[in-house]
Amino acid sequence: MTLPIGVDYAPMEAKLVDALPSGDGWQYEPKWDGFRCLAFKDGDEVDLRSKAGQPFDRYFPEIVDAVRTLPVPRCVLDGELVVPEGDTLSFDELLLRIHPATSRVRKLAREHPALYIVFDLLVDAHGRSLAGEPLAVRREALERFAARAFADAPSFRVSPATRSRSDVDAWLRAVGDGIDGIVAKRTDLAYRSGERSGMQKYKRMRTADCVVGGFRYGAKSDVVGSLLLGLYDDAGLLDHVGFTSNIPRADREALTRKLEGLIAKPGFTGRAPGGPSRWSTERSGEWEPLKPTLVVEVRYDHFSAGRFRHGTSLLRFRPDKAPRQCTFEQVSQASSGPHALLERARTASP
């Protein structure tokens, strides 16, 4: 490709906050419950890349075809891949796409086609990079681009954007129905590849993406009982931070076989499990170390002293996230509950 932005370009990321910013210069958008994706088009060449820079092409062939047939010679788009199901979005259907069999992926693409929700334009149809322009300029360019390119393209939508807090209130009430939270962006800033400045995200429920650094078998059982969770510290070491055990019974046998195929020392390279804990009733017996390849999203109620105070709730596996992206920054930024934030969002003016 001859685009001014290469396929290894890192997307701009958002910093997790416990209070939405307010005042002039902020634009709010829904945080969609999907896979972040950069789409590159140069003539008939198309490349889809995940947030971690991994190719998405084979998992979303219908989106590859849709990008290829856009009536523009070239572009680079930033957005979210989602799978609609009725009036909501299905993350489970999205996860099913990460499958090794091409025939299976194509069947899913026919039965449950994905949708690409676009929220930024990084290279326009003329091949000009817009990454250095402020968001306000890029947003106007995206809306002009979409009016032309997406008119007869049902696989695309432009993500709504607002500066109104009443809109934000409505989106927050829809959390759990395909919306994962709110993203706030500075309208005067250029696109900052790989950075978390000038863009903030708020999730109503506290969640964190963790590396599965090990597991324990269930009591008097040969299937998994709990997953041991880890986060990377500033030195790049994987610290044990807690566990999750609400694994569906029907999934335990297959998951056990998968985990056993990943057993390898050391598992955790920093603080490891073991020894009595005053934080929870988690058993401190033998555990199996794993290669740090699996990422899960968990829900939690309190994080202090470097770990989850109670057992977490397993929400889902995240094959779209790179293990190295699972850092303590997630939990250090989310230090207070959502209720005060929601009240503040209802009363503050933009």
N, C-alpha and C positions, 0 to 999 in steps of 0.2 A: 504494500500500500504506500501511496505517496502523500498521505494526509499529514498536516503539521503536528498532529498528536498521534503518538504510536500506541499500539495495543497494550503496551506495558505501563501506560499512564495510570497512576493511582487516583481513584476518585477522592474528592473532598469528603471528609467525614465530619460527624457532629459530636460535640462534647455532651455527655449526659449531665443534666442539671436538675436541681430540685425546685426550680422556680423559673417560669417562662419570663424572658426579658420583655420589657414594655417600653414604650416611647417611640419617638419618630425613628425611622430608619430600619425597622424590622418588618419582615414579611413572614407570614405563617403558612405552613402547608401541613396536610395530613402526613403522618408517618405510616406508610403502607406496610402491611404484614406480608412481605414477600422476599424475593431475592434481589439485592442491588445488582444492577447490570449496566455496563457501558456498551453501547452498540456502535460499531464502526462500519461505514459503507464507503467504498471507493469503486465506482462503477459496479461491476457484478461481484466484486469481492466484499464479503461480509464477515465480521468477527464479533462475537459476543463474549464479554469478559465479566467474570464475577468480581465481587468486592476484593477478593484475595488475588485477583489477576489470573484465575484459572479459566480455560475455555468453557463456554456454555453451549456452543453450537450444537453438539450432538444431542443435548438434552432438550432443546427447544427448536426443533427444525421448522416449525410453523412460524416462529418469530424471525428466524434467519430468512425464510422465503419472503416474509412481509417486509423486512428491511430492504432486501434486494429489489423488490418491486416498487419501492417508494419512487415517485416521479421527480427525483432529484439526483444529480450525478454523484453527490458525496455528502457526508455529514458524520458527525459524532454526537451521539445522544447519551444523556445520563438519566436513568430512571429505575423503575422497580418492576420486576416480573412477578405477576400474580396469576392465580387461576380462579376465575369466577365460578361460583356454584350457587345457583339461585340468586337470591338478593345479597349474598355475602361473598367472601373470598375463602378458599379452602387451602390452608397451608399444608394439610395432609396430602392433597392432590399434587401440590407443588413438590413435596418431598419425594413422591413416587417417581418423579422425572429423573432423579439421580439414580439411574438403573443401568447396568452394564449391557443389557440386550437392546440393540437398535430397534428390533421389531416391537419390543414392549414399549419403548419410548414413543415410537410413531403411532402405535395404537392409542396410547394415552393422549397424544397430541390431537388425534382425530376426535376422541370422545370428550376430552376436557381441554380445549385449546387455551393457551395462555394469553394474557393481555399484557402489553407493555405500557406502563404508566410513566410518561416522560415529564421530568421536572427541570431539565436544563439542556441547553444547546451549546456544545463546546466548539464545534466546527460547523459553519453554515454550508448551504448548498453550493456556494462558490469556492469552497475549500479554504475559507478564511477562518483562522482561529479566533474564537471569542473569549477564550479563557482569561485573557487579561482585562476584559471589560467588566464593569461593575454588574452585579446581579440585575439591577433595574434595566440595564441595556440588554442583557442576555434574555431576560424574561420577555421583553417586547419582541426581540428577535425570534424567540421560540414561538410566540403566539402567531407571528406572521408566517413563520415556517410551517406551523401546524395547519393553518388555514389553507395552505396550498397542498402540503404533502399528505396530511391525514384525512382529507375530505372523503376519500373513497377507500380508506384503510381501516377496517374495523378492528384490527389488532392493536391499535394505538389509542391512547387517551392522553390529554394534557392534564397533569395534576393541578387541581385548583389551588389558588394562592390568594391570600387576603391580608389586609392590615387591620381587620375588624375583630375585636375580641368576642363579639356575639357569634361570629362564625366559628371562632376557636372553641367557644362553649359547646356549640352543636357538635363539632368534631369530637370533642372529649366525651360527650355522651354516647358517641358511636363506637368508642373503643371496645374492642372485642368482636366487632362486626366487620372485620377486614382492615380496621385502622388500629395501629399499634401505639399511637400517641401523636404528638405534635412536634414539628420541626420548625425552628425559628432561624431565619437567615438575615444577615445584614445586607441591605440593598445596595450599599455603596462599595462593597468589596468585590475584588476579582475572585475567580475560582482558584482556590488554594489546594492544589493537588496533594493528597496524602496528609493534609493538616486537619486539625480540629478547632481552628480558630475562626470566628465569624459565623459559626453554624452551631446551633444547640438543639438538643432533643430532650423531650420530656415524655416519659411513659407513666401512665396512671398506676400500673402495678409494677412493683420493683422486680426487675428481672436481671439476670447476668448470664453471659455465655462463659462456660467453664470447660476446661480440658478434663477428659476422663483419664486420670493418671493411674487408676487401679480399680479393683473391685473386690468384694467379699462374697463368698458363697453364703446362701441362706443357712440358718441354723439346721443342722442335720439334713442338709440338702446338697444336691450336686448341681443346682442352678443358682444363678446370680441372686443375691439378696439386696445388695446396695452397690451403687457406683460411688467411687471416691473422686472428689472434685478438686481441681487445681487452677490456680491463676499464676501468671508470670509476674515476677517482681522486676524492679528497675535493673537488676543485674542479669536478667534473662533466665533466672532459675524458677522452676515450677514448684510452687508451694502448695501443700495440701490445705484446703480451706473449709472442707466439710463433706457432706455426703447427701445422696438422694436415694430413696428406697421405694417410691411409689411406682414401681415398674409394673405395667399391666401383666397379670398372671399369664395371659395367653402369649405374651411376647418373650417370656423369660427364657424358655429353652433355646429358641433361635438366637437370642441376644447372647446367651452364655457361650454358644458355639463360636459366635463372632468374636467375643472377648477373649476366649481361649486361644484363638488364632493370633491375637495381638500381644500375648504375654511376653514381656521382655523387661529385664532390669535396666535402669533403676526405677522407672515409673516417675517418681517425684525426684527432682534434682536439688530442691531446696528443702524446706520443712516437710517431713514425711509423716504418715500416720503412725500411731503406736503410742502406748502409755495411757494412763488414766486421763480423762478430760473432764473438767468441771462444766464444760459448755453444753454437753448433751449426753444422751444415753447410748450413743453409738458404741457398738462393740469394738474393743481395741485389740482383737486377736489377729490371727493371720490374715494377710491380704495378698492379692496377686498384682504385681506391677504390670503396667501396660505401656506400649509405645504411645507417645503423645500424639495420636492422630484423630481421635474422636472428640467432637465438641457437642455439648448439650446446653440448652437454655433452661434455666431453673428459676423458679419464683421463690423469694425469700422475704422474711419479715424484719430481720435485723442483722447487721454485720458490724462486728467490733473485734478489736484485738487480733485482727488478721484472719478472721474466719466467720462463717455463718454461725450465729448463736444456736439456732435450731436446725433440724433437718430441713432441707429444701424440697420443693415440689418440682418434679420433672415435668417440663412442658413439652419438649421435643428435642430431637437430634438436629444439629445444624451442619449438614455437609457443605453448605456454602461458605462457612466461616473457617478461616485459617486458625489453627491452634495458637499461633503467636499473637493473634489479635485479642486473646483472652487475658487481659491484664487487670491489675488492681484498680486502675483508673475508673473502671465501670462502677465499682462499689464505693469508692471514696467520694464520688461525685453525688451519689444518690443517698443522702444522709437523713432525709426527713420524709414523712409520709405524704401521700398525694392530696389529702383532704384540705390542708392549708393552701396548697398550690391552687387547687380548684377554686377555692373561695377567692383567692387573690386574682385568678384569671377572670372571675365573674365581676369583680369590682373595679379592677384597674382599667384605665383607658389606654389605648395604644398610642 
